[in-house]
Amino acid sequence: MMKTWSVLALAGGAVLVIGCGSMKEKSDRKLYEMFLQGSGTSGKIAQETPLTEPAPDVTPPLPDLDGDLTAMHLYGALASFDGTPGSTFAGWKMLLLDDERGAARTGDVDASGRFTLTHVNDHQSHGGGKTLALLSPDYVLTSVLSIAAAQTPATIRQVFAPTRNVLPTLVVSGPKMVFESLDGIIVRTHLASDQDADGVPDGMTFLQQSESAVDTDLDGFRNDRDADIDGDGVYDAIDDDDDGDGLVDALDPDANGNFVPEAQDAHADSIYDRARFDVSTVVTPSGVELRLRLELRDAGVPLAVQVDGSPGLLNGAYYKALGEGGQPLMVAWNRLLLDDGTSCDAAAGDGIFGQCVYLEAGRAPRPHEVIFGQIARGSAENPWFESYPFTFPPVTMGAITMQYDATTRTVLLVGNPFGEYQGFTWTTSCYDAADRLTWVGAPAPGERRAQMIPQNVRCTRIGLSALTDGPFPGFPALIVRSGVYDLD
């Protein structure tokens, strides 16, 4: 019987220093006091003795409306459009995305419907800003910010710059969130498409249903510097289809739509100037493996590099290590990514942190589920976290098997590893009686289902792999492996 797996696919920081004395400032301080009753933060550095993220100062200074917003806490609260209390969203996660860097800050929604986003950086070299997205307790993308763009039909705005630490209340209405007011908010001119004018950007409507000078959405920002390449209202960091061509990024050889294959594209990820986080999903007959990779691009030395994701996905995960006698061990994963040359991370000390993690039996990513690579900075007593999101694509990955003709030494691929999509490549691996790899075939296109094994190759066992291209050579986005078959 063919088995099918479905993979539908921070803390403390400086607050603003401000003046005092006006009636407006006293009103703002009252807002702070009201907000801070019952608010808190969470977050840990993943290690044997986790460090708890310190809570923000309970008496933060009022915002300096004319000051330099370089590092601050942002406080906010959720409400539901139907009057349901914000406490309904307890356990959800608010995501603040940087318009330029692909970096994020995350904050857990507490029992009062409040959230805190700490150590927020305001980097606006070309008039950029921030946007917000809401994740369910399972870390699935659920809602994005929508701001009316009255002067431009069939569009919305999403990018804003805060002028004070307290955000207006966010009212959640299904796939969109709206600010209750725009007090303390500067709305940027970036537009996102909303063809049916319902306030829900087209990218979220799609999610519910299912050379670098190129500027796909004609918004004046070329693709290699555009945080939302197709202008669909879902930032690329959490978008399954960056260029809006109908082919999800995990299956798209040119995900950013600039007509250069990703593996050859120097601009494929140039917007990520500090770090980039990617995940390769591997499906085998025995389960699901995640190959995690975070490339650190700045000169800073982090306290740790780790992963944050849904407990429903990551709890019980393990990785393989070698014991003192060279015997393989299954080690419970502590969410750390390492740069030691032995953790699926390339060479030691090269700034690439990684780990190959095996999920507990029966667990697999959900469609549009988000996972974060996190860089812990600051000090052990006062850490904060810079998060880089990755969104799992809505792709159903099916099992593959093989047929073998001993007379012609021909291997036939059986099955559709990625549903109807045939733009993948696949290859054959041969092993001898001692399970040593003896030969790997050249990659063949998915449309061609047969490969021949040379007569001079010792081959007593065969395994097949099908894969789609990823952003880096040797790092496919999706992989499906068959079992290993005896030819006797």
Buried (B, 14 or more C-beta within 10 A) or exposed (E): EEEEBBBBBBBBBEBBEBEEEEEEBEEBBEBBEEBBEEBBBBBBBBBEEEBEBBBBEEEBBBBBBEBEBEBBBBBBBBBBEEEEEBBBBBEBBBBBBBBBBBBBBBBBBBEBBBBBBBBBBBBBEEEBBBBBBBBBBBBBBBBBBBBBBEEEEEBBBBBBBBBBBBBBBBBBBBBBBBBEEEEBBEBBEBBBBBEEEBBBBBBBBBBEEEEBEBBBBEBEBBBBBBBBBBBBBBBBBBBBBBBBBEBBBBBBBBBBBBEBEBBEBEBBBBBBBBBBBBBBBBBBBEBBBBBBBBBBEEEEEBBBBBBBBBEEBBEBBBBEEEEEEEEEEEEEBBBBBBBEBEBBBBEEEEBBBBBBBBBBEEBBBBBBBBBBBBBBBBEEEEBBBBBBBBBBBBBBBBBBBBEBEEEEBEBEBBBBBBEEBBBBBBBBBBBBEEEEEBBEBEEBEBEEBEBEBEEEEEBBBBBBBBBBBBBBEEBBBBBBBBBEBEBE
